[in-house]
Amino acid sequence: ALLLLPDATAVGDDAAPFAHAAWQTVAYPDAASAPVLALLVDGMTWYAGVARKQNAAASALLYKSTNGGTSWAATALAAVGGVRALAFDPSRHQTIYAGAGDYDTDAHSVAHAGGLWKSVDGGDSWSRISTPNPLLDGEAPRTIVVDPADGMRLWVFADKPGSTTETDGDIFESLDGGATWTTITPALASILALTYSPAEGLLAAATSGSNVNVYVKTPGDGS
């Protein structure tokens, strides 16, 4: 199911016991009911990335709705496995990034990777921008982060196909809108998540283990 909460301030939805009675079911984008692993919402324009299990085929599994999820149409992106990650350029929502790949046993395990893709026209056309970095091109992005103050700076956390830990992925950085990439994976075991804090100007990577679990670095230094 794909659900919409039109007004989270409604009685029973913004205070205990959080009944959330106002949730509405909206049209599901994929007729085969494959799981939506990525969702972008920009007013009435929605994008839903769907992935299929152990799918090596190049499939059109990124869907777009221009009416708030009432109806959906597949975009022109045909990528191996499906779409696992989505991100807007916050400064220009016509620019969209999509990470491609399937899933194996769960959402963070990958059997086949499809690289990273970019659209500058709201999803009408796509180019594969991960090819300059063979490592990124062979992995499946889980997280895509774009600097809200500078749309040319972006970072990707990607999963390795066939991983047995689901935490040994790599982190990649681009300072030119995805034209070139640098691998900046830290020498840390078990990476779980990646984000960027524009207020502090720092990248943060979360890891498993005890004691210190989050590490930060200044972006753009290539290390």
C-alpha positions in Angstrom: 0.0 0.0 0.0 0.9 3.6 -0.5 -0.6 6.0 2.0 -1.2 9.7 2.2 -1.8 11.7 5.4 -3.5 14.9 4.1 -3.4 16.8 7.4 -1.1 15.6 10.2 -2.6 18.3 12.5 -6.0 16.7 12.6 -7.3 15.6 15.9 -6.0 12.2 16.8 -3.1 12.5 14.4 -0.8 15.0 16.2 -1.2 13.9 19.8 -1.5 10.7 21.8 -2.8 8.1 21.1 -1.8 9.0 17.5 -4.7 7.2 15.9 -3.8 8.5 12.5 -7.4 8.0 11.3 -6.9 10.4 8.4 -4.6 8.1 6.4 -5.8 7.5 2.9 -4.8 4.8 0.4 -3.6 6.2 -2.9 -3.0 4.4 -6.2 0.0 2.1 -6.2 2.4 2.8 -9.0 3.5 -0.7 -9.9 1.0 -3.3 -11.2 3.2 -6.1 -10.0 3.2 -4.6 -6.5 7.0 -4.6 -6.2 8.1 -2.6 -3.2 8.6 1.2 -3.4 12.1 1.8 -2.0 12.3 5.5 -2.8 9.7 8.3 -2.8 10.0 12.0 -3.7 7.1 14.4 -3.2 7.1 18.0 -4.6 3.5 19.2 -4.1 1.3 17.3 -6.5 4.3 15.8 -8.4 5.4 12.5 -6.9 8.2 10.1 -8.0 8.2 6.5 -6.8 11.2 4.2 -7.3 10.3 0.5 -7.4 12.8 -2.4 -7.2 12.2 -6.1 -7.9 13.8 -9.0 -6.2 17.0 -10.5 -7.9 16.2 -8.6 -11.1 19.0 -8.4 -13.6 16.8 -6.8 -16.3 16.8 -3.2 -17.3 13.3 -2.3 -16.3 11.3 1.0 -16.4 10.5 1.1 -12.6 10.6 4.8 -11.8 7.1 6.2 -11.8 5.8 9.8 -11.9 2.5 11.2 -10.8 1.5 14.8 -11.5 -1.8 14.6 -9.5 -0.7 13.6 -6.0 -0.7 9.8 -6.6 -4.1 9.5 -8.3 -2.5 8.0 -11.4 1.1 7.1 -12.4 3.1 6.7 -15.5 6.5 5.1 -16.0 9.4 7.5 -16.8 12.0 7.0 -19.5 14.5 5.5 -17.0 15.2 1.8 -17.7 17.8 0.7 -15.2 19.0 -2.7 -13.9 16.9 -4.0 -11.0 14.8 -0.9 -10.4 15.2 2.3 -8.4 16.4 2.2 -4.8 17.2 5.9 -4.1 16.0 9.3 -5.2 17.0 12.9 -4.5 16.1 16.3 -5.9 18.7 19.1 -6.3 17.1 21.3 -3.6 17.9 24.4 -5.6 16.3 23.1 -8.8 13.7 20.3 -8.5 13.8 19.5 -12.3 17.2 17.9 -11.5 16.7 14.5 -10.1 19.2 11.7 -9.2 18.2 8.1 -9.1 20.2 5.1 -7.8 19.5 1.8 -9.5 19.6 -1.8 -8.4 17.4 -4.6 -7.2 17.1 -6.2 -3.8 18.1 -9.6 -2.6 16.8 -10.7 0.8 15.9 -7.2 2.1 16.0 -3.6 1.0 19.7 -3.3 1.9 21.0 -6.4 0.2 21.7 -6.2 -3.5 22.0 -8.9 -6.2 22.4 -6.6 -9.2 23.5 -3.0 -9.4 22.5 -0.4 -11.9 24.6 2.7 -11.1 23.6 6.3 -10.7 21.4 8.3 -13.1 20.5 12.0 -13.5 17.7 13.9 -15.1 17.6 17.7 -15.7 14.1 17.8 -17.1 12.0 16.4 -14.3 12.4 12.7 -15.4 11.7 13.0 -19.1 15.2 11.9 -20.0 18.1 10.3 -18.1 21.9 9.9 -18.4 24.0 7.4 -16.4 26.5 9.6 -14.5 28.3 6.9 -12.5 30.4 5.6 -15.4 33.5 7.8 -14.7 33.9 5.8 -11.4 33.8 2.0 -12.1 33.4 1.3 -8.4 30.3 3.5 -8.1 29.0 2.2 -11.4 29.1 -1.4 -10.1 27.2 -0.6 -6.9 23.6 0.2 -6.0 23.0 3.6 -4.3 21.1 3.4 -1.1 21.4 7.2 -0.2 21.8 10.3 -2.3 22.5 13.6 -0.7 22.7 17.0 -2.4 24.1 20.1 -0.8 21.1 22.5 -0.5 23.4 25.5 -0.9 25.3 24.2 -3.9 23.6 21.7 -6.2 26.9 20.8 -7.8 28.0 19.0 -4.6 26.5 15.6 -4.0 27.3 12.4 -2.2 26.2 8.8 -2.6 26.3 5.8 -0.2 26.0 2.6 -2.3 25.7 -1.1 -1.5 27.9 -3.8 -2.9 26.1 -6.6 -4.8 26.5 -9.9 -3.0 27.4 -8.4 0.3 27.0 -10.6 3.3 27.1 -7.8 5.8 25.0 -5.1 4.1 27.3 -2.6 5.8 30.4 -2.6 3.6 29.2 -0.2 1.0 31.2 2.8 -0.3 30.8 6.6 -0.1 31.3 8.7 -3.2 31.6 12.5 -3.7 31.1 14.7 -6.7 31.8 18.5 -6.8 30.7 19.0 -10.4 27.1 17.8 -10.5 28.0 14.2 -11.1 30.5 14.7 -14.0 33.3 13.1 -12.0 33.5 11.1 -8.7 35.9 10.5 -5.9 35.7 7.5 -3.6 35.8 8.8 0.0 34.9 5.6 1.9 36.3 6.0 5.4 38.5 3.3 7.0 35.6 2.3 9.2 33.8 -1.0 9.4 30.1 -1.4 9.0 28.8 1.8 7.5 25.0 2.1 8.1 24.0 5.5 6.9 25.3 8.8 5.4 24.0 12.4 5.6 25.2 16.0 5.2 24.6 18.8 7.6 24.6 22.2 5.8 24.5 24.1 9.0 27.8 22.6 10.1 29.2 22.0 6.6 30.0 18.4 7.6 29.4 14.9 6.2 28.4 12.3 8.8 28.6 8.5 8.5 27.0 6.2 11.1 28.6 2.9 11.9 27.7 -0.1 14.0 29.7 -1.1 17.1 30.0 0.3 20.6 30.9 3.8 21.9 31.7 6.1 19.0 29.1 5.5 16.2 29.1 8.6 14.1 32.0 10.1 12.3 32.2 13.5 10.5 34.4 15.1 7.9 34.6 18.3 5.9 33.5 17.6 2.3 35.5 18.6 -0.8 39.0 17.6 0.4 39.1 14.4 -1.6 39.9 12.2 1.4 
